[in-house]
Amino acid sequence: MAIEVSIQPPKARSPIYIFAFHPHPPTGPLAQAQRDCELFKVANLVSEDKHKNKIMIGDWNITPFAPAFGETLRLSGLNYQGYGFLLNPTWPSFNIMTFLKIPIDHVLYSENLVQVRKENSKAFMSDHHALIVHLAEKN
């Protein structure tokens, strides 16, 4: 369901554990329920993990305004990479006005990390723009 990898950046005091996944697209009520179930299962997995540097990322096919996103955030115990106007919308990547795009790619991170910067990048032949979030360990 999710890929878990750990990395040890040269300047980090502890390894960083990354949980990446792409749940089922919500193409109808049953598929939406499946997506929500997948989100909640991975959020619980992340919350049970005892490492202090954790990141949960992916194209989750959900906006941060949906109740299931709020529940995912609550269950994971992590912080959200975005707030504010437009939240770095990533989809679709084709040429439409930015205010018509939606944020469905997300990064959550543990309390031991701090967000330094976030930005959207090129689509690299995808229907999504890349979401780049720079994180650092808290002192």
N, CA, C and O of each residue as an XYZ file, in Angstrom:
556
protein
N       0.820     -1.186      0.000
C       0.000      0.000      0.000
C       0.864      1.251      0.000
O       0.583      2.179     -0.758
N       1.899      1.308      0.818
C       2.796      2.468      0.860
C       4.230      1.977      0.775
O       4.558      0.878      1.223
N       5.062      2.797      0.202
C       6.492      2.509      0.166
C       7.126      3.264      1.313
O       6.897      4.463      1.471
N       7.925      2.573      2.118
C       8.648      3.223      3.210
C      10.131      3.136      2.900
O      10.674      2.054      2.679
N      10.776      4.295      2.888
C      12.220      4.338      2.682
C      12.827      5.216      3.768
O      12.170      6.112      4.301
N      14.072      4.951      4.084
C      14.776      5.828      5.020
C      16.012      6.365      4.324
O      16.678      5.666      3.559
N      16.300      7.625      4.612
C      17.496      8.262      4.069
C      18.250      8.925      5.217
O      17.662      9.296      6.233
N      19.536      9.063      5.039
C      20.363      9.738      6.034
C      21.086     10.893      5.338
O      22.208     10.724      4.861
N      20.445     12.074      5.277
C      21.124     13.219      4.680
C      22.395     13.546      5.465
O      22.431     13.370      6.683
N      23.430     14.018      4.783
C      24.718     14.267      5.447
C      24.631     15.184      6.673
O      25.359     14.977      7.644
N      23.764     16.183      6.644
C      23.688     17.129      7.759
C      22.627     16.776      8.797
O      22.507     17.458      9.814
N      21.864     15.726      8.552
C      20.798     15.343      9.491
C      21.366     14.529     10.647
O      22.248     13.692     10.454
N      20.858     14.776     11.841
C      21.286     14.025     13.025
C      20.655     12.635     13.071
O      21.236     11.701     13.625
N      19.478     12.506     12.495
C      18.753     11.227     12.496
C      18.261     10.925     11.092
O      18.076     11.843     10.293
N      18.045      9.654     10.777
C      17.494      9.319      9.457
C      16.088      9.896      9.293
O      15.399     10.182     10.272
N      15.687     10.056      8.050
C      14.341     10.521      7.728
C      13.600      9.354      7.087
O      14.097      8.742      6.142
N      12.427      9.050      7.593
C      11.596      7.959      7.096
C      10.486      8.556      6.244
O       9.715      9.399      6.701
N      10.421      8.108      5.011
C       9.461      8.641      4.044
C       8.445      7.554      3.706
O       8.810      6.439      3.334
N       7.182      7.893      3.840
C       6.077      7.002      3.489
C       5.400      7.604      2.262
O       4.775      8.660      2.359
N       5.515      6.949      1.115
C       4.964      7.462     -0.135
C       3.886      6.514     -0.643
O       4.041      5.294     -0.611
N       2.801      7.100     -1.107
C       1.738      6.260     -1.664
C       0.814      7.080     -2.549
O       0.781      8.309     -2.487
N       0.064      6.358     -3.375
C      -0.883      6.952     -4.312
C      -2.174      6.143     -4.214
O      -2.302      5.100     -4.856
N      -3.133      6.619     -3.413
C      -4.367      5.850     -3.248
C      -5.239      5.849     -4.504
O      -5.015      6.603     -5.452
N      -6.207      5.001     -4.469
C      -7.149      4.819     -5.569
C      -7.850      6.144     -5.897
O      -8.245      6.864     -4.980
N      -8.012      6.481     -7.186
C      -8.748      7.705     -7.544
C     -10.230      7.566     -7.182
O     -10.816      6.502     -7.380
N     -10.836      8.624     -6.656
C     -12.240      8.558     -6.225
C     -13.210      8.749     -7.393
O     -13.817      9.812     -7.529
N     -13.355      7.731     -8.228
C     -14.192      7.833     -9.426
C     -15.669      7.589     -9.154
O     -16.484      7.684    -10.071
N     -16.024      7.283     -7.941
C     -17.406      7.054     -7.536
C     -17.429      6.830     -6.037
O     -16.375      6.839     -5.401
N     -18.615      6.628     -5.450
C     -18.706      6.473     -3.996
C     -17.879      5.318     -3.433
O     -17.242      5.468     -2.391
N     -17.882      4.180     -4.104
C     -17.113      3.032     -3.621
C     -15.608      3.310     -3.719
O     -14.855      3.005     -2.795
N     -15.184      3.884     -4.830
C     -13.766      4.218     -5.004
C     -13.328      5.297     -4.022
O     -12.195      5.274     -3.541
N     -14.207      6.234     -3.723
C     -13.895      7.266     -2.730
C     -13.710      6.638     -1.352
O     -12.784      6.997     -0.624
N     -14.579      5.709     -0.995
C     -14.448      5.007      0.287
C     -13.140      4.223      0.337
O     -12.485      4.174      1.377
N     -12.754      3.601     -0.798
C     -11.495      2.873     -0.840
C     -10.318      3.833     -0.651
O      -9.394      3.538      0.107
N     -10.349      4.978     -1.337
C      -9.279      5.971     -1.191
C      -9.153      6.427      0.254
O      -8.050      6.498      0.796
N     -10.290      6.738      0.877
C     -10.276      7.196      2.265
C      -9.717      6.126      3.190
O      -8.938      6.431      4.093
N     -10.105      4.882      2.972
C      -9.593      3.772      3.785
C      -8.078      3.654      3.639
O      -7.373      3.450      4.627
N      -7.573      3.780      2.408
C      -6.135      3.718      2.178
C      -5.416      4.874      2.886
O      -4.372      4.670      3.506
N      -5.971      6.073      2.793
C      -5.386      7.230      3.483
C      -5.305      6.982      4.988
O      -4.270      7.225      5.609
N      -6.394      6.500      5.566
C      -6.445      6.287      7.022
C      -5.481      5.186      7.456
O      -4.843      5.302      8.503
N      -5.366      4.109      6.657
C      -4.446      3.022      7.016
C      -2.998      3.494      7.017
O      -2.241      3.163      7.930
N      -2.606      4.261      6.007
C      -1.232      4.754      5.960
C      -1.009      5.786      7.070
O       0.059      5.801      7.681
N      -1.986      6.638      7.340
C      -1.855      7.608      8.434
C      -1.660      6.893      9.769
O      -0.846      7.327     10.584
N      -2.384      5.817     10.000
C      -2.204      5.031     11.229
C      -0.830      4.375     11.269
O      -0.184      4.357     12.317
N      -0.382      3.841     10.155
C       0.953      3.237     10.067
C       2.023      4.270     10.431
O       2.946      3.972     11.188
N       1.897      5.471      9.894
C       2.857      6.545     10.175
C       2.808      6.934     11.648
O       3.852      7.123     12.273
N       1.622      7.054     12.202
C       1.509      7.471     13.609
C       2.089      6.425     14.561
O       2.589      6.773     15.631
N       2.027      5.149     14.182
C       2.575      4.083     15.025
C       4.094      3.951     14.901
O       4.737      3.350     15.761
N       4.661      4.505     13.845
C       6.105      4.456     13.647
C       6.780      5.349     14.686
O       6.381      6.501     14.857
N       7.787      4.839     15.376
C       8.415      5.545     16.502
C       9.569      6.470     16.103
O      10.131      7.143     16.967
N       9.931      6.519     14.836
C      11.014      7.405     14.418
C      10.589      8.861     14.536
O       9.412      9.178     14.366
N      11.537      9.751     14.826
C      11.158     11.146     15.043
C      11.102     11.975     13.763
O      10.403     12.987     13.725
N      11.820     11.572     12.715
C      11.787     12.298     11.438
C      10.963     11.496     10.433
O      11.443     10.510      9.874
N       9.715     11.926     10.208
C       8.814     11.203      9.310
C       8.195     12.168      8.308
O       7.868     13.310      8.629
N       8.046     11.667      7.077
C       7.391     12.422      6.013
C       6.411     11.484      5.320
O       6.734     10.330      5.039
N       5.226     11.986      5.050
C       4.187     11.230      4.344
C       3.857     12.026      3.084
O       3.421     13.174      3.173
N       4.065     11.417      1.897
C       3.937     12.168      0.648
C       3.136     11.406     -0.389
O       2.984     10.188     -0.306
N       2.624     12.146     -1.372
C       2.025     11.496     -2.522
C       0.946     12.299     -3.199
O       0.534     13.362     -2.735
N       0.502     11.752     -4.318
C      -0.695     12.224     -5.015
C      -1.843     11.461     -4.376
O      -2.061     10.283     -4.660
N      -2.568     12.147     -3.514
C      -3.602     11.463     -2.735
C      -4.999     11.611     -3.319
O      -5.962     11.106     -2.743
N      -5.128     12.290     -4.447
C      -6.432     12.454     -5.092
C      -7.471     13.041     -4.148
O      -8.632     12.629     -4.148
N      -7.039     14.015     -3.338
C      -7.935     14.663     -2.385
C      -7.405     16.067     -2.109
O      -6.194     16.282     -2.059
N      -8.310     17.009     -1.932
C      -7.875     18.363     -1.577
C      -7.824     18.485     -0.054
O      -8.445     17.691      0.653
N      -7.091     19.468      0.450
C      -7.019     19.641      1.906
C      -8.325     20.145      2.521
O      -8.427     20.272      3.742
N      -9.317     20.431      1.686
C     -10.609     20.921      2.178
C     -11.577     19.786      2.473
O     -12.631     20.012      3.067
N     -11.235     18.570      2.066
C     -12.118     17.413      2.251
C     -12.034     16.893      3.680
O     -10.948     16.873      4.259
N     -13.157     16.472      4.262
C     -13.131     15.916      5.619
C     -12.159     14.745      5.777
O     -11.521     14.619      6.822
N     -12.035     13.891      4.767
C     -11.120     12.745      4.865
C      -9.665     13.201      4.946
O      -8.838     12.512      5.544
N      -9.343     14.342      4.359
C      -7.985     14.869      4.481
C      -7.727     15.299      5.924
O      -6.675     14.999      6.488
N      -8.688     16.000      6.516
C      -8.555     16.406      7.917
C      -8.389     15.220      8.841
O      -7.612     15.275      9.794
N      -9.114     14.145      8.566
C      -8.994     12.930      9.381
C      -7.624     12.279      9.169
O      -7.034     11.766     10.119
N      -7.124     12.295      7.961
C      -5.788     11.762      7.673
C      -4.732     12.542      8.443
O      -3.822     11.959      9.033
N      -4.858     13.852      8.433
C      -3.930     14.713      9.165
C      -3.990     14.405     10.663
O      -2.953     14.289     11.317
N      -5.198     14.273     11.200
C      -5.373     13.982     12.628
C      -4.786     12.618     12.983
O      -4.062     12.495     13.972
N      -5.090     11.598     12.189
C      -4.605     10.247     12.476
C      -3.087     10.143     12.394
O      -2.469      9.433     13.187
N      -2.485     10.847     11.438
C      -1.038     10.746     11.246
C      -0.262     11.466     12.340
O       0.852     11.063     12.675
N      -0.841     12.535     12.904
C      -0.134     13.342     13.890
C       0.934     14.227     13.273
O       1.791     14.752     13.985
N       0.893     14.400     11.957
C       1.909     15.180     11.259
C       1.404     16.586     10.933
O       0.226     16.893     11.111
N       2.314     17.429     10.454
C       1.997     18.792     10.017
C       1.806     18.807      8.513
O       2.394     17.997      7.796
N       0.980     19.734      8.035
C       0.711     19.869      6.610
C       1.625     20.917      5.993
O       1.911     21.935      6.623
N       2.092     20.680      4.754
C       3.031     21.575      4.102
C       2.389     22.866      3.634
O       3.109     23.818      3.332
N       1.095     22.942      3.562
C       0.505     24.133      2.967
C      -0.628     24.713      3.767
O      -1.343     24.000      4.471
N      -0.777     25.934      3.662
C      -1.938     26.680      4.126
C      -1.869     27.981      3.358
O      -0.848     28.278      2.738
N      -2.908     28.742      3.388
C      -2.896     29.994      2.659
C      -3.614     29.862      1.329
O      -4.184     28.818      1.014
N      -3.579     30.914      0.568
C      -4.315     31.007     -0.687
C      -3.731     30.098     -1.760
O      -2.540     30.185     -2.058
N      -4.536     29.241     -2.334
C      -4.243     28.328     -3.443
C      -3.325     27.154     -3.104
O      -3.283     26.194     -3.872
N      -2.606     27.183     -2.014
C      -1.906     26.001     -1.493
C      -0.994     25.276     -2.486
O      -0.867     24.055     -2.386
N      -0.378     25.937     -3.403
C       0.465     25.300     -4.408
C      -0.295     24.207     -5.173
O       0.026     23.025     -5.044
N      -1.287     24.593     -5.957
C      -2.049     23.590     -6.708
C      -1.164     22.881     -7.725
O      -0.344     23.513     -8.390
N      -1.332     21.584     -7.841
C      -0.453     20.771     -8.685
C      -1.160     20.101     -9.862
O      -0.501     19.563    -10.752
N      -2.482     20.128     -9.875
C      -3.202     19.400    -10.919
C      -4.356     20.216    -11.450
O      -5.036     20.885    -10.673
N      -4.599     20.186    -12.733
C      -3.813     19.583    -13.799
C      -2.657     20.492    -14.213
O      -2.657     21.686    -13.914
N      -1.691     19.923    -14.893
C      -0.507     20.691    -15.266
C      -0.672     21.426    -16.591
O       0.120     22.314    -16.904
N      -1.684     21.072    -17.368
C      -1.821     21.741    -18.660
C      -2.252     23.191    -18.471
O      -2.660     23.602    -17.384
N      -2.152     23.937    -19.536
C      -2.321     25.389    -19.474
C      -3.762     25.814    -19.211
O      -4.566     25.972    -20.129
N      -4.057     25.993    -17.932
C      -5.299     26.646    -17.528
C      -4.914     27.660    -16.460
O      -3.801     27.623    -15.936
N      -5.813     28.543    -16.146
C      -5.517     29.558    -15.137
C      -5.266     28.894    -13.787
O      -5.944     27.933    -13.425
N      -4.302     29.406    -13.057
C      -3.898     28.805    -11.782
C      -5.067     28.622    -10.831
O      -5.127     27.618    -10.121
N      -6.003     29.572    -10.798
C      -7.110     29.462     -9.849
C      -8.050     28.306    -10.170
O      -8.918     27.985     -9.358
N      -7.901     27.670    -11.336
C      -8.708     26.502    -11.688
C      -8.013     25.187    -11.325
O      -8.614     24.118    -11.437
N      -6.759     25.260    -10.894
C      -6.016     24.060    -10.514
C      -6.283     23.733     -9.045
O      -6.674     24.601     -8.265
N      -6.066     22.473     -8.682
C      -6.343     22.064     -7.304
C      -5.135     21.377     -6.669
O      -4.336     20.750     -7.364
N      -5.007     21.496     -5.351
C      -3.907     20.837     -4.630
C      -4.289     19.416     -4.221
O      -5.020     19.217     -3.250
N      -3.783     18.414     -4.981
C      -4.060     17.021     -4.615
C      -2.786     16.244     -4.335
O      -2.840     15.048     -4.046
N      -1.637     16.909     -4.416
C      -0.343     16.301     -4.062
C       0.083     16.925     -2.739
O       0.031     18.144     -2.574
N       0.505     16.079     -1.791
C       0.692     16.583     -0.429
C       1.959     16.065      0.229
O       2.497     15.019     -0.135
N       2.420     16.834      1.212
C       3.551     16.467      2.061
C       3.148     16.761      3.503
O       2.779     17.887      3.836
N       3.220     15.749      4.344
C       3.034     15.922      5.787
C       4.362     15.599      6.441
O       5.110     14.763      5.934
N       4.671     16.242      7.554
C       5.970     16.016      8.198
C       5.838     16.098      9.710
O       4.938     16.749     10.240
N       6.750     15.429     10.384
C       6.710     15.315     11.841
C       7.167     16.611     12.526
O       7.751     17.497     11.902
N       6.882     16.685     13.820
C       7.202     17.863     14.633
C       8.692     18.165     14.688
O       9.073     19.314     14.908
N       9.536     17.170     14.496
C      10.979     17.369     14.571
C      11.539     18.058     13.325
O      12.710     18.433     13.284
N      10.682     18.219     12.309
C      11.099     18.859     11.066
C      10.409     20.209     10.913
O       9.338     20.441     11.474
N      11.031     21.082     10.156
C      10.456     22.400      9.888
C      10.502     22.642      8.381
O      11.475     22.303      7.708
N       9.435     23.231      7.875
C       9.385     23.554      6.453
C      10.177     24.826      6.198
O       9.941     25.852      6.837
N      11.109     24.757      5.270
C      11.943     25.900      4.918
C      11.360     26.628      3.710
O      11.333     27.858      3.675
N      10.892     25.865      2.718
C      10.365     26.458      1.492
C       9.517     25.418      0.767
O       9.718     24.214      0.927
N       8.565     25.900     -0.033
C       7.801     25.003     -0.908
C       7.533     25.720     -2.217
O       7.402     26.943     -2.267
N       7.454     24.928     -3.273
C       7.233     25.502     -4.596
C       6.732     24.427     -5.543
O       6.932     23.233     -5.318
N       6.085     24.868     -6.594
C       5.724     23.972     -7.683
C       6.804     24.063     -8.738
O       7.468     25.089     -8.880
N       6.972     22.979     -9.476
C       7.965     22.950    -10.536
C       7.298     22.474    -11.819
O       6.074     22.374    -11.897
N       8.098     22.190    -12.798
C       7.608     21.713    -14.088
C       6.899     20.373    -13.936
O       7.057     19.671    -12.937
N       6.120     20.042    -14.951
C       5.353     18.798    -14.924
C       6.157     17.586    -15.388
O       5.784     16.459    -15.063
N       7.237     17.773    -16.128
C       8.066     16.666    -16.587
C       7.235     15.571    -17.269
O       7.361     14.392    -16.938
N       6.387     15.971    -18.223
C       5.536     15.076    -19.022
C       4.463     14.371    -18.187
O       3.996     13.296    -18.565
N       4.076     14.951    -17.081
C       3.023     14.411    -16.222
C       1.817     15.337    -16.267
O       1.923     16.480    -16.714
N       0.680     14.851    -15.810
C      -0.482     15.732    -15.689
C      -0.468     16.489    -14.357
O      -1.406     17.225    -14.052
N       0.599     16.309    -13.565
C       0.791     17.020    -12.293
C       2.064     17.853    -12.359
O       3.054     17.450    -12.969
N       2.023     19.012    -11.724
C       3.259     19.750    -11.475
C       3.959     19.072    -10.300
O       3.308     18.509     -9.421
N       5.272     19.131    -10.292
C       6.014     18.614     -9.141
C       5.818     19.573     -7.968
O       5.837     20.791     -8.145
N       5.630     19.021     -6.783
C       5.559     19.806     -5.551
C       6.873     19.576     -4.816
O       7.202     18.446     -4.457
N       7.608     20.636     -4.598
C       8.914     20.539     -3.949
C       8.815     21.213     -2.586
O       8.502     22.399     -2.492
N       9.081     20.455     -1.542
C       9.042     20.967     -0.172
C      10.412     20.742      0.456
O      10.898     19.614      0.533
N      11.016     21.817      0.894
C      12.331     21.752      1.556
C      12.096     21.710      3.063
O      11.428     22.582      3.618
N      12.647     20.693      3.719
C      12.500     20.516      5.153
C      13.873     20.473      5.802
O      14.866     20.135      5.157
N      13.921     20.816      7.076
C      15.170     20.728      7.845
C      14.812     20.251      9.252
O      13.680     20.414      9.708
N      15.790     19.663      9.927
C      15.579     19.282     11.323
C      15.538     20.530     12.195
O      16.276     21.487     11.963
N      14.679     20.507     13.187
C      14.664     21.602     14.155
C      15.915     21.520     15.001
O      16.442     20.432     15.236
N      16.385     22.645     15.453
C      17.582     22.662     16.316
C      17.274     22.176     17.712
O      18.165     22.127     18.560
